[in-house]
Amino acid sequence: EHFLATSGHGVSYLWNINTEKCISLEGHTGPVISCCFSPINGSYALTGSIDKTVILWNISTKSIIRRIVCSEIVNCVSWSSNNKYISIAMDNKRCYVWEVDEDLTLKKIRSEE
């Protein structure tokens, strides 16, 4: 019932398909270039930006749960199909994999070039 769009000015837009209402998710200081929903129930979303941060959002409350500060520009964020891992690809040609616990605690577990 929702879709998420990125923008060039640090804001992501959460659109409700049924009501056609749009809500701004503000938290980045640079253009947002990647976004995705959690695959299990869509209750959470990730956004990645050239401001070198990834934000984990609670879609129900439209609030920031976690902010990951990265060392490089974030090119892509994704969620594993089982909802247990997220990956972050950055400008330094590295991909970082984070484990997502049930309480939404993130733990970096792997880095690949």
C-alpha positions as YAML, in Angstrom:
chain: A
units: angstrom
residues:
- id: 1
  name: GLU
  ca: [0.00, 0.00, 0.00]
- id: 2
  name: HIS
  ca: [3.08, 2.28, 0.07]
- id: 3
  name: PHE
  ca: [5.94, 3.09, -2.19]
- id: 4
  name: LEU
  ca: [9.10, 5.03, -1.47]
- id: 5
  name: ALA
  ca: [10.85, 7.50, -3.76]
- id: 6
  name: THR
  ca: [14.22, 9.19, -3.36]
- id: 7
  name: SER
  ca: [15.10, 12.80, -4.10]
- id: 8
  name: GLY
  ca: [18.05, 15.00, -4.87]
- id: 9
  name: HIS
  ca: [17.62, 17.17, -1.78]
- id: 10
  name: GLY
  ca: [17.93, 14.83, 1.21]
- id: 11
  name: VAL
  ca: [14.27, 13.85, 1.49]
- id: 12
  name: SER
  ca: [12.55, 10.55, 0.69]
- id: 13
  name: TYR
  ca: [8.86, 10.46, -0.10]
- id: 14
  name: LEU
  ca: [6.52, 7.81, 1.25]
- id: 15
  name: TRP
  ca: [3.38, 7.57, -0.87]
- id: 16
  name: ASN
  ca: [0.23, 5.82, 0.30]
- id: 17
  name: ILE
  ca: [-1.31, 4.25, -2.79]
- id: 18
  name: ASN
  ca: [-4.82, 4.03, -1.28]
- id: 19
  name: THR
  ca: [-5.10, 7.60, 0.00]
- id: 20
  name: GLU
  ca: [-2.69, 9.17, -2.51]
- id: 21
  name: LYS
  ca: [-1.07, 11.06, 0.38]
- id: 22
  name: CYS
  ca: [2.64, 11.74, 0.41]
- id: 23
  name: ILE
  ca: [4.74, 12.06, 3.55]
- id: 24
  name: SER
  ca: [8.30, 13.38, 3.62]
- id: 25
  name: LEU
  ca: [10.95, 11.37, 5.44]
- id: 26
  name: GLU
  ca: [13.60, 13.91, 6.34]
- id: 27
  name: GLY
  ca: [16.93, 12.89, 7.80]
- id: 28
  name: HIS
  ca: [19.65, 13.08, 5.16]
- id: 29
  name: THR
  ca: [21.74, 16.16, 4.41]
- id: 30
  name: GLY
  ca: [22.52, 15.18, 0.82]
- id: 31
  name: PRO
  ca: [20.71, 13.58, -2.12]
- id: 32
  name: VAL
  ca: [19.13, 10.21, -1.38]
- id: 33
  name: ILE
  ca: [20.07, 7.77, -4.12]
- id: 34
  name: SER
  ca: [18.85, 4.40, -2.87]
- id: 35
  name: CYS
  ca: [15.91, 3.04, -0.91]
- id: 36
  name: CYS
  ca: [14.14, -0.23, -0.16]
- id: 37
  name: PHE
  ca: [11.46, -1.73, 2.09]
- id: 38
  name: SER
  ca: [11.96, -4.67, 4.43]
- id: 39
  name: PRO
  ca: [10.68, -7.69, 2.48]
- id: 40
  name: ILE
  ca: [8.73, -9.48, 5.19]
- id: 41
  name: ASN
  ca: [6.02, -6.99, 6.06]
- id: 42
  name: GLY
  ca: [7.20, -3.64, 4.73]
- id: 43
  name: SER
  ca: [7.17, -2.08, 8.21]
- id: 44
  name: TYR
  ca: [10.69, -0.75, 7.81]
- id: 45
  name: ALA
  ca: [12.69, 0.95, 5.08]
- id: 46
  name: LEU
  ca: [16.29, 1.85, 4.34]
- id: 47
  name: THR
  ca: [17.56, 4.96, 2.58]
- id: 48
  name: GLY
  ca: [21.12, 5.65, 1.48]
- id: 49
  name: SER
  ca: [22.64, 9.00, 0.57]
- id: 50
  name: ILE
  ca: [25.69, 10.77, -0.76]
- id: 51
  name: ASP
  ca: [25.90, 12.29, 2.75]
- id: 52
  name: LYS
  ca: [27.56, 8.96, 3.69]
- id: 53
  name: THR
  ca: [24.67, 7.74, 5.85]
- id: 54
  name: VAL
  ca: [22.08, 4.98, 5.77]
- id: 55
  name: ILE
  ca: [18.85, 5.44, 7.71]
- id: 56
  name: LEU
  ca: [16.61, 2.65, 8.98]
- id: 57
  name: TRP
  ca: [13.03, 3.97, 9.14]
- id: 58
  name: ASN
  ca: [9.92, 2.84, 10.97]
- id: 59
  name: ILE
  ca: [7.22, 3.24, 8.32]
- id: 60
  name: SER
  ca: [4.32, 3.23, 10.81]
- id: 61
  name: THR
  ca: [5.69, 6.14, 12.85]
- id: 62
  name: LYS
  ca: [7.71, 7.78, 10.02]
- id: 63
  name: SER
  ca: [10.64, 7.96, 12.41]
- id: 64
  name: ILE
  ca: [14.34, 7.14, 12.33]
- id: 65
  name: ILE
  ca: [15.25, 3.93, 14.16]
- id: 66
  name: ARG
  ca: [18.97, 3.84, 13.37]
- id: 67
  name: ARG
  ca: [21.47, 5.93, 11.44]
- id: 68
  name: ILE
  ca: [24.60, 4.25, 10.09]
- id: 69
  name: VAL
  ca: [27.46, 6.61, 9.35]
- id: 70
  name: CYS
  ca: [29.64, 5.28, 6.54]
- id: 71
  name: SER
  ca: [33.10, 6.24, 5.34]
- id: 72
  name: GLU
  ca: [32.06, 6.80, 1.72]
- id: 73
  name: ILE
  ca: [29.07, 7.83, -0.38]
- id: 74
  name: VAL
  ca: [26.33, 5.19, -0.25]
- id: 75
  name: ASN
  ca: [25.41, 3.93, -3.72]
- id: 76
  name: CYS
  ca: [22.91, 1.21, -2.89]
- id: 77
  name: VAL
  ca: [21.08, -0.34, 0.06]
- id: 78
  name: SER
  ca: [19.23, -3.65, 0.05]
- id: 79
  name: TRP
  ca: [17.54, -6.08, 2.40]
- id: 80
  name: SER
  ca: [17.87, -9.86, 2.27]
- id: 81
  name: SER
  ca: [14.73, -11.83, 1.42]
- id: 82
  name: ASN
  ca: [14.64, -13.35, 4.93]
- id: 83
  name: ASN
  ca: [14.77, -9.88, 6.57]
- id: 84
  name: LYS
  ca: [17.90, -10.80, 8.56]
- id: 85
  name: TYR
  ca: [20.57, -8.84, 6.69]
- id: 86
  name: ILE
  ca: [21.05, -5.52, 4.96]
- id: 87
  name: SER
  ca: [23.81, -4.66, 2.53]
- id: 88
  name: ILE
  ca: [25.35, -1.29, 1.83]
- id: 89
  name: ALA
  ca: [27.40, -0.65, -1.33]
- id: 90
  name: MET
  ca: [29.66, 2.39, -1.25]
- id: 91
  name: ASP
  ca: [31.85, 4.49, -3.54]
- id: 92
  name: ASN
  ca: [35.01, 2.73, -2.34]
- id: 93
  name: LYS
  ca: [33.82, -0.41, -4.21]
- id: 94
  name: ARG
  ca: [33.07, -2.19, -0.95]
- id: 95
  name: CYS
  ca: [29.87, -3.87, 0.13]
- id: 96
  name: TYR
  ca: [29.10, -4.15, 3.82]
- id: 97
  name: VAL
  ca: [26.68, -6.70, 5.20]
- id: 98
  name: TRP
  ca: [24.92, -6.04, 8.48]
- id: 99
  name: GLU
  ca: [22.92, -8.49, 10.56]
- id: 100
  name: VAL
  ca: [19.55, -7.17, 11.74]
- id: 101
  name: ASP
  ca: [18.47, -8.62, 15.10]
- id: 102
  name: GLU
  ca: [14.82, -8.96, 16.13]
- id: 103
  name: ASP
  ca: [15.13, -5.76, 18.18]
- id: 104
  name: LEU
  ca: [16.54, -4.01, 15.06]
- id: 105
  name: THR
  ca: [20.07, -3.88, 16.44]
- id: 106
  name: LEU
  ca: [22.56, -3.82, 13.59]
- id: 107
  name: LYS
  ca: [25.88, -5.67, 13.66]
- id: 108
  name: LYS
  ca: [28.44, -5.40, 10.85]
- id: 109
  name: ILE
  ca: [29.44, -8.92, 9.92]
- id: 110
  name: ARG
  ca: [31.20, -8.72, 6.59]
- id: 111
  name: SER
  ca: [32.97, -6.47, 4.13]
- id: 112
  name: GLU
  ca: [33.78, -7.42, 0.54]
- id: 113
  name: GLU
  ca: [35.54, -5.60, -2.27]
...
